[in-house]
């Protein structure tokens, strides 16, 4: 299993023709205070594998500094297309972050007991106070 790409975004979807659409890609969030939240957040990945083979992927999110788990692991089951490609879309509405820092979203091949990580991405949360010019 290989990763073609993995992004965090506001929204992602696949339309009736099979076209993947992604809106609002980000890797940094500026917050005026903590805890902070996002009304809409999603993770979108395209993975590659053997054509027509079923798979299980485990998605995790943790804080880099202390390894704290931010969401419970999500298990995604699917089947690669005839071209050996599959889209993974995970919606995370009302996502809350307690503190600033770096958060890592990772994907593991959970088809066997080894759960080898094959890709990850990070989101940097920063405190950024609102400054009003006089």
C-alpha angles and dihedrals in degrees: 000000000000134000119237093181143332124197140167115227146155094256141354132182145162115231127216091272092055095254114149114223126189125190128192106006112198141169098179133053122193114205129188091210143359139278091045134173145199119223089207129025131152140176119221126189137169114208131189129215145132114325116262093002121134119233144182121216126190117210120199134179122200139162110255098218098057105008091240112167110242098187132015111261113274118217116209121192123193148133128252115242124245086271091053097250134121136181120225116199122180121179116205107185119190093013111187128204118193099196142011119264142091119313123196125209111195137183123213131188100244094177088104137023095266095071093199113197111236102174147003144177133197136225118203115210115198135184108239116171118212111251118204116202115221 
